[in-house]
Amino acid sequence: MCNNALTKCFLTRLADFGTSTMGGTEARVAGGSTKGIAGFPNYPINMVTRLASGGFISLDTVGPLSGKTFTATWDRSGGTVPITLGTAR
């Protein structure tokens, strides 16, 4: 979320989305065959918030990949965090 001048921007609190199942997730890399996302190298993306006492705490729990399906479960909202936008490339 940003003001019109893009000088004050924030990552807002994570909405309570309950548990969501993502199914039928497929991809293809430049001329390769289409396959479920479990067939590709997977790198976790962790949604976290900084703790006032130091360190971080996770905002969600993501289940393991199973062929073309995985689940994500909301754990907590976290806080609003100010960010600085970089220049467009």
Gaussian input, Z-matrix of N, CA and C with variables (Angstrom, degrees):
# hf/3-21g

backbone

0 1
 N
 C     1     B1
 C     2     B2     1     A1
 N     3     B3     2     A2     1     D1
 C     4     B4     3     A3     2     D2
 C     5     B5     4     A4     3     D3
 N     6     B6     5     A5     4     D4
 C     7     B7     6     A6     5     D5
 C     8     B8     7     A7     6     D6
 N     9     B9     8     A8     7     D7
 C    10    B10     9     A9     8     D8
 C    11    B11    10    A10     9     D9
 N    12    B12    11    A11    10    D10
 C    13    B13    12    A12    11    D11
 C    14    B14    13    A13    12    D12
 N    15    B15    14    A14    13    D13
 C    16    B16    15    A15    14    D14
 C    17    B17    16    A16    15    D15
 N    18    B18    17    A17    16    D16
 C    19    B19    18    A18    17    D17
 C    20    B20    19    A19    18    D18
 N    21    B21    20    A20    19    D19
 C    22    B22    21    A21    20    D20
 C    23    B23    22    A22    21    D21
 N    24    B24    23    A23    22    D22
 C    25    B25    24    A24    23    D23
 C    26    B26    25    A25    24    D24
 N    27    B27    26    A26    25    D25
 C    28    B28    27    A27    26    D26
 C    29    B29    28    A28    27    D27
 N    30    B30    29    A29    28    D28
 C    31    B31    30    A30    29    D29
 C    32    B32    31    A31    30    D30
 N    33    B33    32    A32    31    D31
 C    34    B34    33    A33    32    D32
 C    35    B35    34    A34    33    D33
 N    36    B36    35    A35    34    D34
 C    37    B37    36    A36    35    D35
 C    38    B38    37    A37    36    D36
 N    39    B39    38    A38    37    D37
 C    40    B40    39    A39    38    D38
 C    41    B41    40    A40    39    D39
 N    42    B42    41    A41    40    D40
 C    43    B43    42    A42    41    D41
 C    44    B44    43    A43    42    D42
 N    45    B45    44    A44    43    D43
 C    46    B46    45    A45    44    D44
 C    47    B47    46    A46    45    D45
 N    48    B48    47    A47    46    D46
 C    49    B49    48    A48    47    D47
 C    50    B50    49    A49    48    D48
 N    51    B51    50    A50    49    D49
 C    52    B52    51    A51    50    D50
 C    53    B53    52    A52    51    D51
 N    54    B54    53    A53    52    D52
 C    55    B55    54    A54    53    D53
 C    56    B56    55    A55    54    D54
 N    57    B57    56    A56    55    D55
 C    58    B58    57    A57    56    D56
 C    59    B59    58    A58    57    D57
 N    60    B60    59    A59    58    D58
 C    61    B61    60    A60    59    D59
 C    62    B62    61    A61    60    D60
 N    63    B63    62    A62    61    D61
 C    64    B64    63    A63    62    D62
 C    65    B65    64    A64    63    D63
 N    66    B66    65    A65    64    D64
 C    67    B67    66    A66    65    D65
 C    68    B68    67    A67    66    D66
 N    69    B69    68    A68    67    D67
 C    70    B70    69    A69    68    D68
 C    71    B71    70    A70    69    D69
 N    72    B72    71    A71    70    D70
 C    73    B73    72    A72    71    D71
 C    74    B74    73    A73    72    D72
 N    75    B75    74    A74    73    D73
 C    76    B76    75    A75    74    D74
 C    77    B77    76    A76    75    D75
 N    78    B78    77    A77    76    D76
 C    79    B79    78    A78    77    D77
 C    80    B80    79    A79    78    D78
 N    81    B81    80    A80    79    D79
 C    82    B82    81    A81    80    D80
 C    83    B83    82    A82    81    D81
 N    84    B84    83    A83    82    D82
 C    85    B85    84    A84    83    D83
 C    86    B86    85    A85    84    D84
 N    87    B87    86    A86    85    D85
 C    88    B88    87    A87    86    D86
 C    89    B89    88    A88    87    D87
 N    90    B90    89    A89    88    D88
 C    91    B91    90    A90    89    D89
 C    92    B92    91    A91    90    D90
 N    93    B93    92    A92    91    D91
 C    94    B94    93    A93    92    D92
 C    95    B95    94    A94    93    D93
 N    96    B96    95    A95    94    D94
 C    97    B97    96    A96    95    D95
 C    98    B98    97    A97    96    D96
 N    99    B99    98    A98    97    D97
 C   100   B100    99    A99    98    D98
 C   101   B101   100   A100    99    D99
 N   102   B102   101   A101   100   D100
 C   103   B103   102   A102   101   D101
 C   104   B104   103   A103   102   D102
 N   105   B105   104   A104   103   D103
 C   106   B106   105   A105   104   D104
 C   107   B107   106   A106   105   D105
 N   108   B108   107   A107   106   D106
 C   109   B109   108   A108   107   D107
 C   110   B110   109   A109   108   D108
 N   111   B111   110   A110   109   D109
 C   112   B112   111   A111   110   D110
 C   113   B113   112   A112   111   D111
 N   114   B114   113   A113   112   D112
 C   115   B115   114   A114   113   D113
 C   116   B116   115   A115   114   D114
 N   117   B117   116   A116   115   D115
 C   118   B118   117   A117   116   D116
 C   119   B119   118   A118   117   D117
 N   120   B120   119   A119   118   D118
 C   121   B121   120   A120   119   D119
 C   122   B122   121   A121   120   D120
 N   123   B123   122   A122   121   D121
 C   124   B124   123   A123   122   D122
 C   125   B125   124   A124   123   D123
 N   126   B126   125   A125   124   D124
 C   127   B127   126   A126   125   D125
 C   128   B128   127   A127   126   D126
 N   129   B129   128   A128   127   D127
 C   130   B130   129   A129   128   D128
 C   131   B131   130   A130   129   D129
 N   132   B132   131   A131   130   D130
 C   133   B133   132   A132   131   D131
 C   134   B134   133   A133   132   D132
 N   135   B135   134   A134   133   D133
 C   136   B136   135   A135   134   D134
 C   137   B137   136   A136   135   D135
 N   138   B138   137   A137   136   D136
 C   139   B139   138   A138   137   D137
 C   140   B140   139   A139   138   D138
 N   141   B141   140   A140   139   D139
 C   142   B142   141   A141   140   D140
 C   143   B143   142   A142   141   D141
 N   144   B144   143   A143   142   D142
 C   145   B145   144   A144   143   D143
 C   146   B146   145   A145   144   D144
 N   147   B147   146   A146   145   D145
 C   148   B148   147   A147   146   D146
 C   149   B149   148   A148   147   D147
 N   150   B150   149   A149   148   D148
 C   151   B151   150   A150   149   D149
 C   152   B152   151   A151   150   D150
 N   153   B153   152   A152   151   D151
 C   154   B154   153   A153   152   D152
 C   155   B155   154   A154   153   D153
 N   156   B156   155   A155   154   D154
 C   157   B157   156   A156   155   D155
 C   158   B158   157   A157   156   D156
 N   159   B159   158   A158   157   D157
 C   160   B160   159   A159   158   D158
 C   161   B161   160   A160   159   D159
 N   162   B162   161   A161   160   D160
 C   163   B163   162   A162   161   D161
 C   164   B164   163   A163   162   D162
 N   165   B165   164   A164   163   D163
 C   166   B166   165   A165   164   D164
 C   167   B167   166   A166   165   D165
 N   168   B168   167   A167   166   D166
 C   169   B169   168   A168   167   D167
 C   170   B170   169   A169   168   D168
 N   171   B171   170   A170   169   D169
 C   172   B172   171   A171   170   D170
 C   173   B173   172   A172   171   D171
 N   174   B174   173   A173   172   D172
 C   175   B175   174   A174   173   D173
 C   176   B176   175   A175   174   D174
 N   177   B177   176   A176   175   D175
 C   178   B178   177   A177   176   D176
 C   179   B179   178   A178   177   D177
 N   180   B180   179   A179   178   D178
 C   181   B181   180   A180   179   D179
 C   182   B182   181   A181   180   D180
 N   183   B183   182   A182   181   D181
 C   184   B184   183   A183   182   D182
 C   185   B185   184   A184   183   D183
 N   186   B186   185   A185   184   D184
 C   187   B187   186   A186   185   D185
 C   188   B188   187   A187   186   D186
 N   189   B189   188   A188   187   D187
 C   190   B190   189   A189   188   D188
 C   191   B191   190   A190   189   D189
 N   192   B192   191   A191   190   D190
 C   193   B193   192   A192   191   D191
 C   194   B194   193   A193   192   D192
 N   195   B195   194   A194   193   D193
 C   196   B196   195   A195   194   D194
 C   197   B197   196   A196   195   D195
 N   198   B198   197   A197   196   D196
 C   199   B199   198   A198   197   D197
 C   200   B200   199   A199   198   D198
 N   201   B201   200   A200   199   D199
 C   202   B202   201   A201   200   D200
 C   203   B203   202   A202   201   D201
 N   204   B204   203   A203   202   D202
 C   205   B205   204   A204   203   D203
 C   206   B206   205   A205   204   D204
 N   207   B207   206   A206   205   D205
 C   208   B208   207   A207   206   D206
 C   209   B209   208   A208   207   D207
 N   210   B210   209   A209   208   D208
 C   211   B211   210   A210   209   D209
 C   212   B212   211   A211   210   D210
 N   213   B213   212   A212   211   D211
 C   214   B214   213   A213   212   D212
 C   215   B215   214   A214   213   D213
 N   216   B216   215   A215   214   D214
 C   217   B217   216   A216   215   D215
 C   218   B218   217   A217   216   D216
 N   219   B219   218   A218   217   D217
 C   220   B220   219   A219   218   D218
 C   221   B221   220   A220   219   D219
 N   222   B222   221   A221   220   D220
 C   223   B223   222   A222   221   D221
 C   224   B224   223   A223   222   D222
 N   225   B225   224   A224   223   D223
 C   226   B226   225   A225   224   D224
 C   227   B227   226   A226   225   D225
 N   228   B228   227   A227   226   D226
 C   229   B229   228   A228   227   D227
 C   230   B230   229   A229   228   D228
 N   231   B231   230   A230   229   D229
 C   232   B232   231   A231   230   D230
 C   233   B233   232   A232   231   D231
 N   234   B234   233   A233   232   D232
 C   235   B235   234   A234   233   D233
 C   236   B236   235   A235   234   D234
 N   237   B237   236   A236   235   D235
 C   238   B238   237   A237   236   D236
 C   239   B239   238   A238   237   D237
 N   240   B240   239   A239   238   D238
 C   241   B241   240   A240   239   D239
 C   242   B242   241   A241   240   D240
 N   243   B243   242   A242   241   D241
 C   244   B244   243   A243   242   D242
 C   245   B245   244   A244   243   D243
 N   246   B246   245   A245   244   D244
 C   247   B247   246   A246   245   D245
 C   248   B248   247   A247   246   D246
 N   249   B249   248   A248   247   D247
 C   250   B250   249   A249   248   D248
 C   251   B251   250   A250   249   D249
 N   252   B252   251   A251   250   D250
 C   253   B253   252   A252   251   D251
 C   254   B254   253   A253   252   D252
 N   255   B255   254   A254   253   D253
 C   256   B256   255   A255   254   D254
 C   257   B257   256   A256   255   D255
 N   258   B258   257   A257   256   D256
 C   259   B259   258   A258   257   D257
 C   260   B260   259   A259   258   D258
 N   261   B261   260   A260   259   D259
 C   262   B262   261   A261   260   D260
 C   263   B263   262   A262   261   D261
 N   264   B264   263   A263   262   D262
 C   265   B265   264   A264   263   D263
 C   266   B266   265   A265   264   D264

   B1=1.4285
   B2=1.5236
   B3=1.3454
   B4=1.4646
   B5=1.5272
   B6=1.3284
   B7=1.4572
   B8=1.5347
   B9=1.3326
   B10=1.4682
   B11=1.5165
   B12=1.3348
   B13=1.4639
   B14=1.5304
   B15=1.3258
   B16=1.4696
   B17=1.5323
   B18=1.3356
   B19=1.4655
   B20=1.5195
   B21=1.3242
   B22=1.4658
   B23=1.5198
   B24=1.3386
   B25=1.4622
   B26=1.5262
   B27=1.3270
   B28=1.4632
   B29=1.5217
   B30=1.3161
   B31=1.4580
   B32=1.5158
   B33=1.3150
   B34=1.4557
   B35=1.5266
   B36=1.3135
   B37=1.4615
   B38=1.5300
   B39=1.3302
   B40=1.4607
   B41=1.5264
   B42=1.3330
   B43=1.4654
   B44=1.5260
   B45=1.3246
   B46=1.4720
   B47=1.5226
   B48=1.3293
   B49=1.4659
   B50=1.5217
   B51=1.3507
   B52=1.4606
   B53=1.5194
   B54=1.3253
   B55=1.4606
   B56=1.5190
   B57=1.3094
   B58=1.4647
   B59=1.5155
   B60=1.3156
   B61=1.4591
   B62=1.5149
   B63=1.3213
   B64=1.4570
   B65=1.5215
   B66=1.3128
   B67=1.4499
   B68=1.5143
   B69=1.3001
   B70=1.4540
   B71=1.5219
   B72=1.3331
   B73=1.4621
   B74=1.5257
   B75=1.3227
   B76=1.4643
   B77=1.5176
   B78=1.3035
   B79=1.4603
   B80=1.5271
   B81=1.3315
   B82=1.4606
   B83=1.5138
   B84=1.3121
   B85=1.4601
   B86=1.5205
   B87=1.3246
   B88=1.4657
   B89=1.5245
   B90=1.3013
   B91=1.4557
   B92=1.5201
   B93=1.3111
   B94=1.4602
   B95=1.5138
   B96=1.3077
   B97=1.4600
   B98=1.5341
   B99=1.3215
   B100=1.4576
   B101=1.5200
   B102=1.3387
   B103=1.4642
   B104=1.5176
   B105=1.3302
   B106=1.4535
   B107=1.5172
   B108=1.3381
   B109=1.4626
   B110=1.5263
   B111=1.3189
   B112=1.4647
   B113=1.5268
   B114=1.3357
   B115=1.4588
   B116=1.5219
   B117=1.3385
   B118=1.4606
   B119=1.5212
   B120=1.3331
   B121=1.4645
   B122=1.5328
   B123=1.3050
   B124=1.4607
   B125=1.5139
   B126=1.3190
   B127=1.4631
   B128=1.5238
   B129=1.3185
   B130=1.4659
   B131=1.5264
   B132=1.3060
   B133=1.4588
   B134=1.5178
   B135=1.3082
   B136=1.4540
   B137=1.5207
   B138=1.3317
   B139=1.4599
   B140=1.5189
   B141=1.3163
   B142=1.4614
   B143=1.5255
   B144=1.3238
   B145=1.4556
   B146=1.5226
   B147=1.3221
   B148=1.4579
   B149=1.5257
   B150=1.3282
   B151=1.4581
   B152=1.5260
   B153=1.3201
   B154=1.4709
   B155=1.5270
   B156=1.3210
   B157=1.4679
   B158=1.5251
   B159=1.3442
   B160=1.4565
   B161=1.5195
   B162=1.2941
   B163=1.4569
   B164=1.5188
   B165=1.3238
   B166=1.4554
   B167=1.5192
   B168=1.3307
   B169=1.4616
   B170=1.5276
   B171=1.3178
   B172=1.4633
   B173=1.5218
   B174=1.3416
   B175=1.4571
   B176=1.5214
   B177=1.3327
   B178=1.4549
   B179=1.5151
   B180=1.3292
   B181=1.4556
   B182=1.5218
   B183=1.3283
   B184=1.4614
   B185=1.5151
   B186=1.3292
   B187=1.4529
   B188=1.5210
   B189=1.3320
   B190=1.4666
   B191=1.5262
   B192=1.3218
   B193=1.4552
   B194=1.5173
   B195=1.3126
   B196=1.4467
   B197=1.5220
   B198=1.3311
   B199=1.4676
   B200=1.5124
   B201=1.3348
   B202=1.4607
   B203=1.5298
   B204=1.3240
   B205=1.4635
   B206=1.5235
   B207=1.3429
   B208=1.4608
   B209=1.5245
   B210=1.3234
   B211=1.4537
   B212=1.5252
   B213=1.3222
   B214=1.4593
   B215=1.5233
   B216=1.3349
   B217=1.4614
   B218=1.5187
   B219=1.3312
   B220=1.4607
   B221=1.5260
   B222=1.3447
   B223=1.4641
   B224=1.5233
   B225=1.3406
   B226=1.4715
   B227=1.5157
   B228=1.3250
   B229=1.4664
   B230=1.5149
   B231=1.3288
   B232=1.4543
   B233=1.5114
   B234=1.3216
   B235=1.4540
   B236=1.5126
   B237=1.3293
   B238=1.4538
   B239=1.5216
   B240=1.3426
   B241=1.4598
   B242=1.5228
   B243=1.3540
   B244=1.4691
   B245=1.5323
   B246=1.3345
   B247=1.4708
   B248=1.5207
   B249=1.3177
   B250=1.4640
   B251=1.5169
   B252=1.3194
   B253=1.4631
   B254=1.5171
   B255=1.3459
   B256=1.4578
   B257=1.5171
   B258=1.3070
   B259=1.4623
   B260=1.5195
   B261=1.3096
   B262=1.4712
   B263=1.5144
   B264=1.3228
   B265=1.4630
   B266=1.4882
   A1=107.23
   A2=116.63
   A3=121.47
   A4=110.59
   A5=115.54
   A6=119.14
   A7=108.14
   A8=118.03
   A9=121.53
   A10=113.28
   A11=117.46
   A12=121.18
   A13=112.41
   A14=117.12
   A15=123.72
   A16=112.12
   A17=116.42
   A18=120.08
   A19=112.73
   A20=117.09
   A21=121.51
   A22=107.88
   A23=115.45
   A24=121.07
   A25=110.12
   A26=115.63
   A27=121.33
   A28=110.21
   A29=116.59
   A30=122.08
   A31=104.59
   A32=117.25
   A33=120.14
   A34=111.16
   A35=114.81
   A36=121.16
   A37=110.83
   A38=116.20
   A39=122.16
   A40=109.86
   A41=116.95
   A42=121.80
   A43=110.17
   A44=116.17
   A45=121.51
   A46=108.13
   A47=116.54
   A48=121.27
   A49=112.25
   A50=117.17
   A51=120.50
   A52=110.60
   A53=116.30
   A54=121.78
   A55=107.94
   A56=116.24
   A57=121.76
   A58=109.02
   A59=115.86
   A60=121.35
   A61=108.36
   A62=115.91
   A63=122.00
   A64=106.65
   A65=117.91
   A66=121.38
   A67=111.86
   A68=116.52
   A69=121.77
   A70=112.85
   A71=116.52
   A72=120.50
   A73=109.44
   A74=115.30
   A75=122.26
   A76=109.91
   A77=115.21
   A78=121.08
   A79=108.67
   A80=114.29
   A81=121.35
   A82=106.54
   A83=117.13
   A84=121.86
   A85=108.82
   A86=116.62
   A87=126.28
   A88=115.30
   A89=116.21
   A90=120.88
   A91=115.35
   A92=118.10
   A93=121.37
   A94=111.16
   A95=116.21
   A96=120.41
   A97=110.25
   A98=115.92
   A99=122.11
   A100=108.87
   A101=115.74
   A102=120.04
   A103=109.62
   A104=115.58
   A105=121.09
   A106=110.84
   A107=116.90
   A108=119.44
   A109=113.36
   A110=118.50
   A111=120.12
   A112=110.99
   A113=117.68
   A114=121.73
   A115=113.68
   A116=117.77
   A117=122.41
   A118=109.75
   A119=117.95
   A120=118.84
   A121=108.48
   A122=117.07
   A123=121.39
   A124=110.50
   A125=114.87
   A126=122.12
   A127=107.36
   A128=117.61
   A129=119.39
   A130=111.72
   A131=115.05
   A132=122.50
   A133=105.26
   A134=116.64
   A135=120.77
   A136=111.06
   A137=116.35
   A138=120.91
   A139=106.26
   A140=116.61
   A141=121.07
   A142=110.57
   A143=115.17
   A144=121.46
   A145=107.86
   A146=115.57
   A147=121.26
   A148=109.05
   A149=116.07
   A150=121.87
   A151=109.97
   A152=117.03
   A153=121.26
   A154=110.75
   A155=117.28
   A156=121.99
   A157=112.56
   A158=117.47
   A159=122.09
   A160=109.90
   A161=116.75
   A162=120.97
   A163=111.99
   A164=115.31
   A165=122.20
   A166=109.48
   A167=116.25
   A168=121.80
   A169=108.16
   A170=115.98
   A171=121.87
   A172=110.87
   A173=116.28
   A174=121.88
   A175=112.89
   A176=117.29
   A177=120.41
   A178=110.42
   A179=114.82
   A180=121.71
   A181=107.57
   A182=117.32
   A183=121.86
   A184=108.18
   A185=115.27
   A186=120.67
   A187=111.52
   A188=116.53
   A189=120.05
   A190=111.62
   A191=115.35
   A192=121.08
   A193=109.43
   A194=115.79
   A195=121.20
   A196=107.08
   A197=116.46
   A198=120.69
   A199=111.53
   A200=116.86
   A201=121.80
   A202=112.14
   A203=117.93
   A204=121.21
   A205=112.01
   A206=115.65
   A207=122.02
   A208=108.61
   A209=116.92
   A210=121.47
   A211=110.10
   A212=115.01
   A213=122.43
   A214=106.85
   A215=117.18
   A216=122.36
   A217=109.85
   A218=116.10
   A219=122.45
   A220=109.05
   A221=116.86
   A222=121.62
   A223=111.86
   A224=116.99
   A225=121.37
   A226=109.12
   A227=116.51
   A228=121.59
   A229=114.78
   A230=117.97
   A231=119.62
   A232=110.09
   A233=116.78
   A234=121.10
   A235=111.88
   A236=115.67
   A237=121.92
   A238=108.05
   A239=116.55
   A240=121.59
   A241=110.15
   A242=118.36
   A243=119.49
   A244=110.69
   A245=116.73
   A246=121.32
   A247=109.50
   A248=116.41
   A249=122.90
   A250=108.04
   A251=116.21
   A252=119.88
   A253=109.86
   A254=116.03
   A255=121.12
   A256=110.20
   A257=116.43
   A258=121.04
   A259=110.11
   A260=115.97
   A261=121.08
   A262=109.72
   A263=116.95
   A264=121.27
   A265=110.46
   D1=130.91
   D2=-178.75
   D3=-136.10
   D4=158.51
   D5=170.22
   D6=-75.59
   D7=172.24
   D8=-176.58
   D9=-61.25
   D10=-30.92
   D11=-178.99
   D12=-84.04
   D13=-3.69
   D14=-178.13
   D15=59.30
   D16=29.26
   D17=179.33
   D18=-98.81
   D19=-18.27
   D20=176.88
   D21=-130.18
   D22=108.31
   D23=-177.05
   D24=-125.85
   D25=152.51
   D26=-177.72
   D27=-144.14
   D28=144.96
   D29=163.64
   D30=-86.71
   D31=125.44
   D32=-175.96
   D33=-91.69
   D34=170.80
   D35=-179.14
   D36=-60.28
   D37=146.76
   D38=179.97
   D39=-76.67
   D40=125.28
   D41=178.97
   D42=-67.43
   D43=149.17
   D44=177.09
   D45=-75.61
   D46=99.76
   D47=-179.20
   D48=-97.63
   D49=8.25
   D50=179.53
   D51=65.07
   D52=-131.92
   D53=174.66
   D54=-117.11
   D55=128.24
   D56=179.53
   D57=-119.10
   D58=135.28
   D59=175.72
   D60=-106.85
   D61=124.96
   D62=176.85
   D63=-99.93
   D64=118.43
   D65=-177.26
   D66=-125.79
   D67=157.95
   D68=178.85
   D69=69.55
   D70=23.61
   D71=-177.48
   D72=-78.05
   D73=116.82
   D74=-178.73
   D75=-131.58
   D76=158.78
   D77=176.57
   D78=-152.46
   D79=164.72
   D80=176.99
   D81=-142.84
   D82=136.48
   D83=179.01
   D84=-105.20
   D85=122.78
   D86=174.48
   D87=16.41
   D88=81.58
   D89=174.45
   D90=84.29
   D91=-5.35
   D92=178.63
   D93=-79.02
   D94=-177.90
   D95=179.38
   D96=-86.73
   D97=153.26
   D98=177.68
   D99=-75.84
   D100=134.85
   D101=177.89
   D102=-150.30
   D103=164.18
   D104=177.30
   D105=-63.83
   D106=154.43
   D107=-175.21
   D108=-62.58
   D109=-20.71
   D110=177.54
   D111=-67.75
   D112=-15.99
   D113=179.62
   D114=-83.35
   D115=1.70
   D116=179.56
   D117=-114.92
   D118=159.74
   D119=172.86
   D120=-60.71
   D121=133.48
   D122=-178.11
   D123=-115.89
   D124=132.79
   D125=178.91
   D126=-120.09
   D127=123.16
   D128=-177.36
   D129=-65.86
   D130=142.17
   D131=171.27
   D132=-115.40
   D133=112.67
   D134=-176.30
   D135=-99.40
   D136=125.90
   D137=173.28
   D138=-87.18
   D139=117.24
   D140=-175.89
   D141=-133.19
   D142=164.25
   D143=171.33
   D144=-132.16
   D145=149.30
   D146=-179.78
   D147=-78.73
   D148=137.46
   D149=176.05
   D150=-88.42
   D151=144.65
   D152=178.55
   D153=-59.88
   D154=-31.45
   D155=-178.99
   D156=-82.46
   D157=-0.60
   D158=-177.04
   D159=105.31
   D160=156.10
   D161=-179.60
   D162=82.83
   D163=-170.45
   D164=-175.66
   D165=-136.26
   D166=159.10
   D167=173.67
   D168=-134.76
   D169=141.63
   D170=-177.48
   D171=-72.13
   D172=144.10
   D173=178.12
   D174=-97.47
   D175=-14.39
   D176=179.81
   D177=-149.10
   D178=168.87
   D179=175.65
   D180=-124.01
   D181=126.66
   D182=179.71
   D183=-110.04
   D184=128.19
   D185=-179.96
   D186=-77.74
   D187=171.44
   D188=-179.55
   D189=-69.34
   D190=155.15
   D191=174.57
   D192=-72.47
   D193=140.55
   D194=176.38
   D195=-136.73
   D196=93.16
   D197=-177.07
   D198=65.70
   D199=-99.95
   D200=-178.76
   D201=-115.92
   D202=16.62
   D203=-172.17
   D204=-132.63
   D205=144.73
   D206=169.14
   D207=-154.36
   D208=162.51
   D209=178.62
   D210=-119.88
   D211=152.33
   D212=173.39
   D213=-129.82
   D214=134.84
   D215=-179.07
   D216=-123.57
   D217=128.11
   D218=177.08
   D219=-68.02
   D220=133.73
   D221=177.09
   D222=-110.68
   D223=-41.25
   D224=-177.86
   D225=-162.48
   D226=163.30
   D227=-175.60
   D228=-82.48
   D229=-32.87
   D230=-173.94
   D231=76.56
   D232=-162.31
   D233=-177.59
   D234=-123.42
   D235=173.49
   D236=174.36
   D237=-84.61
   D238=131.62
   D239=-173.82
   D240=-124.39
   D241=125.81
   D242=176.36
   D243=-70.07
   D244=142.35
   D245=178.01
   D246=-133.10
   D247=160.62
   D248=175.77
   D249=-114.30
   D250=127.68
   D251=178.85
   D252=-82.26
   D253=143.16
   D254=176.32
   D255=-89.48
   D256=177.78
   D257=178.18
   D258=-77.81
   D259=150.22
   D260=178.19
   D261=-69.41
   D262=146.03
   D263=179.17
   D264=-117.40

